[in-house]
Amino acid sequence: MASSIDTSKVTKLERYNSYIRRVNSTKLIAASSKLLFRVTLLVALLLIFFFIINYPPLSSSETPHHHIHTTTHDLISSAFYGGGAAWEKQVRHSSTPRRVNGLSVLVTGAAGFVGSHCSMALKKRGDGILGIDNFNSYYDPSLKRGRQKLLAQHEIFIVEGDINDAELLAKLFDIVPFTHVLHLAAQAGVRYAMKNPLSYVQSNIAGFVNLLETVKLANPQPAIVWASSSSVYGLNTNVPFSENHCTDQPASLYAATKKAGEEIAHTYNHIYGLSLTALRFFTVYGPWGRPDMAYFFFTKAMVQGKKINVYVTQDNKEVARDFTYIDDIVKGCLGALDTAEKSTGSGGKKKGPAQLRVYNLGNTSPVSVNKLVTILESLLNVKAKKNVIKMPRNGDVPFTHANVTLAKRDFGYKPTTDLSSGLRKFVKWYVSYYGIQSKELDSSNDHSQY
């Protein structure tokens, strides 16, 4: 007879095997947990190390509010602004002066017409320049990219961003102790306001306020030189236009936003001790100019054999402008920067009265639009096909004429380029830039600073 199975031994064996499985499972979980913890710790340490290297601590002189604001921004700047060590190195290198007591200038609208010329002139004399520009499409952005490329060849770095971006501006001021701001970024043009009025409010008012809000918190506060416009004279009939003339009758939304800028500047000067200088430009022209300006699109149309619209006033009088060559405007901007006194505030608190100035920068010699066309005909060896029409009611004014006595007295401003000479330099640049063949152009004339 077969012996019976010892069930007690089988039960004990099963219990033992179950115990061994639980022990092994516990060891495996524990080992996995330790590995996961170590990997997580390693990743955390690497992230901490990355942010310490790329984002150094803020200086103790900054206000607590500014510290909190910028620390939050530091964590995301790498993704949005190309931040990090390499980006900050470009910012610092570009803005560092190369001459003793040189300026460190933030130029807004640096890829624009006046901005690019001023940046180049400042760099050539040894000042540190950092540009900022949003490269909008108001006119052909490729022209702005061309200016950017030219500036880059001279180690001038342009941050691609908008002056309405408070966090970006705060970061730039954290990195660089700017001595001056040359504020040239704006929505330009009179007629475009009929199509897109809010763009003027966003850029010329909101953008300006945002910049001033950033500057008031800086320590030290830089002095600010900024572009107003001859358009603020509006319906004023006293000529030549002087800084003490009435400017409360703007003829266009563009003019109204520039006038608002002058009032806003007064407010920030009064409350926060910011040193502010407004420059009223009179019809600036020259190489690398704006395609929306008459001299530029006249040249384009005439080369292509197309008609141009030449305006006259409602009573059939000629329209005239105080055309001012870019090199003369640059001299005025640099003169204003060099004579700008320091702001008197710190961390948003005024400590004493600060400088507040307004200057005309013009050529003092108005020229009719018909005369402009005649000069271009001679330079291009082309007869213009003119369509003479009355000026529409779009905000344009029939006549401008600058009195520059104040600018001459305070920083030696003296325009030296007449319209014929300036247009010759513009046309030489135009045919070269756009690859137009014209044997009739005199190649012996001097080029502008570009």
C-alpha positions in Angstrom: 0.0 0.0 0.0 1.5 3.5 -1.0 2.4 5.8 1.8 0.2 8.9 2.2 1.6 12.4 1.3 2.8 14.4 4.3 0.6 17.5 3.8 2.2 19.4 6.7 5.6 19.4 4.9 4.0 20.6 1.7 2.3 23.5 3.4 5.5 24.6 5.2 7.4 24.5 1.9 4.8 26.7 0.2 4.9 29.2 3.0 8.7 29.3 2.8 8.6 29.9 -1.0 6.0 32.7 -0.5 8.2 34.3 2.1 11.2 34.2 -0.2 9.2 35.8 -3.0 8.0 38.7 -0.8 11.5 39.3 0.5 12.9 39.5 -3.1 10.0 41.7 -4.2 10.6 44.1 -1.3 14.4 44.3 -2.1 13.6 45.0 -5.8 11.2 47.8 -4.9 13.6 49.3 -2.5 16.4 49.1 -5.1 14.2 50.7 -7.7 13.1 53.5 -5.3 16.8 54.3 -4.5 17.6 54.4 -8.2 14.7 56.7 -8.9 15.6 59.0 -6.0 19.2 59.2 -7.1 18.2 60.0 -10.8 15.7 62.7 -9.6 18.3 64.2 -7.3 20.9 64.3 -10.1 18.5 66.0 -12.5 17.6 68.6 -9.8 21.2 69.3 -9.1 21.9 69.7 -12.8 19.0 72.2 -13.2 20.2 74.2 -10.1 23.7 74.3 -11.5 22.4 75.4 -14.9 20.5 78.4 -13.5 23.3 79.4 -11.2 25.7 79.5 -14.1 23.4 81.3 -16.5 21.6 83.6 -14.1 23.9 85.3 -11.6 22.4 86.8 -8.4 21.0 90.3 -8.6 22.8 93.1 -7.0 21.8 94.2 -3.5 21.1 97.7 -4.7 17.9 96.6 -6.5 14.5 97.1 -4.9 12.6 94.1 -3.5 9.9 94.5 -6.1 12.4 94.6 -9.0 14.1 91.5 -7.5 11.0 89.4 -7.5 9.9 90.6 -10.9 13.2 89.8 -12.6 13.9 86.5 -10.8 10.6 85.1 -12.1 11.5 86.3 -15.6 15.0 84.7 -15.4 13.5 81.3 -15.2 11.8 81.7 -18.6 14.1 84.1 -20.4 16.2 81.3 -22.0 13.2 80.1 -24.0 11.8 83.4 -25.1 14.8 85.6 -25.6 17.6 83.2 -26.5 18.9 83.9 -23.0 21.7 82.2 -21.2 25.4 82.8 -20.9 26.0 83.3 -24.6 23.1 85.7 -25.1 24.1 87.8 -22.0 27.7 87.8 -23.2 26.6 89.4 -26.5 24.5 92.0 -24.6 27.4 93.0 -22.3 30.0 93.0 -25.1 27.9 95.2 -27.4 27.0 97.7 -24.6 30.5 98.1 -23.1 32.2 101.4 -24.1 35.6 101.2 -25.7 36.8 104.7 -24.7 37.4 106.3 -21.4 34.2 107.8 -19.9 32.3 106.4 -22.9 28.5 106.2 -22.9 26.6 102.9 -22.5 23.4 103.5 -24.6 20.3 101.5 -25.1 19.0 102.4 -28.6 15.3 101.5 -29.1 14.3 101.1 -32.8 18.0 100.4 -33.6 17.2 98.7 -36.9 15.2 101.7 -38.0 16.5 104.5 -40.2 17.6 107.0 -37.6 18.4 104.3 -35.0 20.8 102.4 -37.2 22.7 105.6 -38.2 23.0 106.8 -34.6 24.1 103.4 -33.4 26.9 103.4 -36.0 28.0 106.9 -35.1 28.1 106.2 -31.4 30.0 102.9 -31.9 32.6 104.6 -34.1 33.5 107.0 -31.4 33.9 104.3 -28.8 30.6 104.2 -27.0 28.8 101.0 -26.0 25.6 100.3 -27.9 22.8 97.8 -27.3 19.9 97.9 -29.7 16.3 96.6 -29.4 13.9 96.4 -32.3 10.7 94.4 -33.0 11.3 94.3 -36.8 7.6 95.0 -37.5 6.2 95.0 -41.0 5.1 98.6 -41.3 7.5 98.7 -44.2 9.7 96.0 -45.8 11.4 94.2 -42.9 14.2 93.1 -45.2 15.5 96.7 -45.1 15.6 96.5 -41.3 17.4 93.2 -41.5 19.9 94.8 -43.9 20.6 97.5 -41.3 20.9 94.8 -38.6 23.5 92.9 -40.6 25.5 96.1 -41.2 25.5 96.9 -37.5 26.5 93.3 -36.6 29.6 93.7 -38.7 30.6 96.5 -36.3 29.8 94.4 -33.2 26.5 96.1 -32.5 24.0 93.6 -31.1 20.2 94.1 -31.6 17.9 92.3 -29.2 14.8 91.3 -31.1 11.9 92.3 -28.8 9.3 94.9 -28.2 9.4 97.9 -25.9 6.0 96.9 -24.5 7.7 93.8 -23.1 8.3 94.9 -19.5 10.1 91.7 -18.5 12.5 91.9 -21.4 13.4 95.5 -20.6 13.8 94.7 -16.9 16.3 91.9 -17.8 18.3 94.2 -20.1 18.6 96.8 -17.3 19.6 94.0 -14.8 22.4 93.0 -17.1 23.7 96.5 -18.2 24.1 99.7 -16.2 23.1 102.0 -19.1 24.1 105.6 -18.8 21.7 106.8 -21.5 18.7 105.7 -23.5 18.2 106.9 -27.1 14.5 106.1 -27.6 13.7 106.1 -31.3 11.3 103.2 -31.5 7.9 104.4 -32.7 5.0 103.9 -35.1 5.9 106.4 -37.8 4.0 108.0 -40.6 1.0 110.3 -40.7 -1.3 108.6 -43.3 -1.0 105.0 -41.8 -3.0 106.2 -38.8 -6.1 106.2 -41.0 -5.7 102.4 -41.4 -4.3 101.3 -38.0 -4.8 104.0 -35.3 -4.2 101.6 -32.4 -0.7 100.8 -33.5 0.2 104.5 -32.7 -1.3 104.3 -29.2 0.4 101.0 -28.5 3.9 102.0 -29.6 4.1 105.8 -29.1 2.2 106.0 -25.8 2.0 102.6 -24.1 5.5 101.6 -25.3 7.0 104.9 -24.1 5.3 104.6 -20.7 6.6 101.1 -20.4 10.1 102.2 -21.1 9.9 105.0 -18.6 8.5 102.6 -15.9 11.5 100.4 -16.4 14.0 103.4 -16.4 12.6 104.9 -13.2 13.4 101.7 -11.3 17.0 101.5 -12.6 19.9 102.3 -10.3 21.4 104.5 -11.5 18.7 106.0 -13.7 20.0 106.7 -17.2 19.3 110.0 -19.0 16.8 109.7 -21.9 16.9 111.4 -25.3 13.9 110.5 -27.4 12.3 111.3 -30.8 9.4 113.6 -30.8 8.4 115.1 -34.2 7.9 118.4 -36.1 4.3 117.1 -36.6 3.5 118.4 -33.1 3.3 121.9 -34.5 0.1 120.8 -36.3 -2.0 123.7 -37.5 0.5 126.3 -36.1 0.9 129.0 -38.7 3.8 130.9 -37.1 7.1 130.3 -39.1 9.7 129.2 -38.6 8.5 126.7 -36.0 10.0 127.4 -32.5 9.9 125.3 -29.4 7.9 127.9 -27.6 5.1 127.9 -30.2 1.7 126.4 -29.5 1.5 122.6 -30.0 -2.0 121.9 -28.8 -3.6 121.6 -32.3 -2.3 118.4 -33.8 -3.4 117.7 -37.3 -2.9 113.9 -37.2 -3.1 111.0 -34.7 0.6 110.5 -35.1 1.2 114.1 -34.1 -1.2 113.7 -31.1 0.7 110.7 -29.8 4.0 112.5 -30.1 2.5 115.5 -28.3 1.2 113.1 -25.6 4.7 111.7 -25.3 6.0 115.2 -24.5 3.4 115.6 -21.8 4.2 112.1 -20.4 7.9 113.0 -20.3 7.1 116.1 -18.3 5.2 113.9 -15.8 8.0 111.4 -15.3 10.5 114.2 -15.0 8.4 115.9 -12.3 7.6 112.8 -10.3 10.6 110.5 -10.7 13.5 112.9 -11.5 14.2 111.4 -15.0 16.4 113.5 -17.3 14.5 113.8 -20.6 15.3 115.5 -23.9 12.7 115.5 -26.7 14.0 116.0 -30.3 11.5 117.2 -32.9 12.8 115.8 -36.2 12.0 117.6 -39.4 11.5 115.2 -42.5 14.6 113.1 -42.2 16.0 111.6 -45.5 19.1 109.8 -46.7 20.7 106.4 -47.4 19.0 103.4 -45.7 15.9 105.6 -45.4 12.2 104.7 -44.9 10.3 103.5 -48.0 7.2 105.3 -46.9 8.8 108.7 -47.3 8.1 110.7 -50.5 11.7 111.0 -51.7 12.0 107.2 -51.4 8.9 106.1 -53.2 9.2 108.9 -55.8 12.6 107.5 -56.6 11.2 103.9 -56.9 8.3 105.0 -59.1 10.4 107.2 -61.4 13.0 104.4 -61.9 10.1 102.0 -62.8 8.5 104.6 -65.1 5.3 104.9 -63.0 3.3 108.0 -62.1 3.8 109.9 -58.8 1.3 111.9 -56.9 2.5 115.5 -56.2 0.3 117.2 -53.7 -0.8 120.9 -53.6 -2.8 122.6 -50.9 -6.6 123.1 -51.1 -5.9 126.6 -52.5 -3.4 125.2 -55.1 -0.2 126.3 -53.3 2.9 124.2 -53.3 3.6 121.8 -50.4 7.1 122.3 -48.8 9.1 120.5 -46.2 12.2 121.3 -44.2 14.1 118.2 -45.5 16.9 117.3 -43.1 19.8 115.0 -44.1 20.4 112.0 -41.8 24.0 113.0 -40.9 22.8 116.3 -39.5 20.1 114.5 -37.5 22.8 112.1 -36.1 25.0 115.1 -35.0 22.0 116.5 -33.2 21.2 113.3 -31.4 24.8 112.8 -30.3 24.9 116.5 -29.2 21.8 116.0 -27.1 23.2 112.8 -25.5 26.5 114.5 -24.7 24.8 117.4 -22.9 22.1 115.4 -21.2 22.4 115.8 -17.4 22.1 112.8 -15.1 18.7 111.8 -13.8 18.2 112.6 -10.1 16.1 109.7 -9.0 16.9 106.2 -7.7 14.7 103.2 -7.4 11.6 105.2 -8.5 12.2 108.0 -6.0 13.1 111.6 -7.0 15.9 113.2 -5.1 16.0 116.6 -6.8 15.0 118.6 -9.9 16.0 117.0 -13.2 16.7 118.3 -16.7 13.8 118.6 -19.2 14.4 119.8 -22.7 12.8 120.1 -26.1 14.7 120.9 -29.4 14.0 121.3 -33.1 16.4 119.4 -35.4 15.8 120.6 -38.9 17.6 122.0 -41.9 16.1 125.6 -41.7 15.6 125.7 -45.5 12.1 124.5 -46.6 12.0 123.1 -50.2 8.9 122.5 -52.3 8.0 119.0 -53.3 8.2 120.1 -56.9 11.8 121.1 -56.4 12.4 117.7 -54.8 11.1 116.0 -57.9 13.2 118.2 -60.2 16.4 117.2 -58.3 15.5 113.5 -58.5 14.8 113.9 -62.3 18.3 115.3 -62.7 20.0 112.6 -60.6 18.1 109.7 -62.2 18.1 111.2 -65.7 14.4 110.4 -65.8 11.4 112.6 -66.5 8.8 112.2 -63.8 5.3 111.4 -64.7 3.5 113.7 -62.3 -0.2 113.5 -61.2 -0.8 116.8 -59.4 -3.6 116.5 -56.9 -4.9 118.3 -53.9 -3.7 117.2 -50.5 -6.3 114.9 -48.9 -7.4 115.6 -45.3 -5.3 112.8 -43.8 -3.3 114.8 -41.3 -0.5 116.1 -43.5 0.4 119.7 -43.1 1.4 122.0 -46.1 4.5 123.5 -44.7 7.3 123.0 -42.2 10.2 125.2 -41.2 12.5 124.7 -38.2 14.1 127.3 -36.0 17.1 125.6 -34.5 18.5 128.4 -32.4 18.1 126.5 -29.1 19.9 123.4 -30.4 22.7 125.5 -31.8 23.1 127.4 -28.5 23.1 124.3 -26.3 25.1 121.8 -28.2 26.3 123.4 -31.4 23.8 122.0 -33.8 24.4 123.3 -37.3 23.0 121.5 -40.4 25.4 121.4 -43.3 23.8 119.3 -46.1 21.5 120.9 -48.7 18.8 118.9 -50.4 20.7 118.5 -53.7 23.8 117.1 -52.0 21.8 114.8 -49.7 19.6 113.4 -52.4 22.7 112.7 -54.5 24.0 110.5 -51.7 20.6 108.8 -51.3 20.3 108.0 -55.0 23.9 106.5 -55.0 22.9 104.3 -52.1 19.5 103.4 -53.7 20.9 102.3 -57.1 23.6 100.3 -55.4 21.4 98.6 -52.8 18.7 97.6 -55.3 21.2 96.8 -58.1 20.0 99.4 -60.6 22.2 100.1 -63.6 22.5 103.9 -64.2 25.6 105.1 -66.1 24.4 108.7 -65.8 25.0 108.9 -62.0 28.2 110.7 -61.1 30.4 108.1 -59.2 32.8 110.7 -58.0 30.6 112.0 -55.2 31.2 111.2 -51.6 29.2 108.5 -49.8 27.5 109.1 -46.5 28.8 107.6 -43.3 27.4 104.2 -44.5 
